[in-house]
């Protein structure tokens, strides 16, 4: 989200762009979206960041082989500063730059996971709105793709960077 906004506000600072399992808006399009937002706020307020980390880790790292990643993720998530996390979540909800995506002229790589909670149909839709963008979907992965499959993720990024002038 920050990368989208920075690129649109200051295109002179961005020579190329990599977007990973992200979307150009956090708008509630339906009741489920609203529930997901309120659920996250309530979990953090009532049970704390460690519990939120547990909830997210169970979504991101579902394979038994990811046990260590889950534990590290939970520990690091718990270290976030609660007021800042809540403020950023509230600030991001309702944000959108979808209408401006055609302004992003920098070569852009969008990397998605086939099991991400942001749908790949959504990623395909917004990738088409950027004139110099391409989408790569990594099979058998989720939202925390860079941690889950670092070698494959890094190869994809390097391959993209090697195509740039």
PyMOL commands that set and color helices and strands:
alter all, ss='L'
color gray80, all
select helices_A, chain A and resi 2-9+11-13+31-47+49-60+64-78+82-92+98-103+120-128+145-148+150-162
alter helices_A, ss='H'
color red, helices_A
select strands_A, chain A and resi 16-20+107-113+133-138
alter strands_A, ss='S'
color yellow, strands_A
deselect
rebuild
show_as cartoon
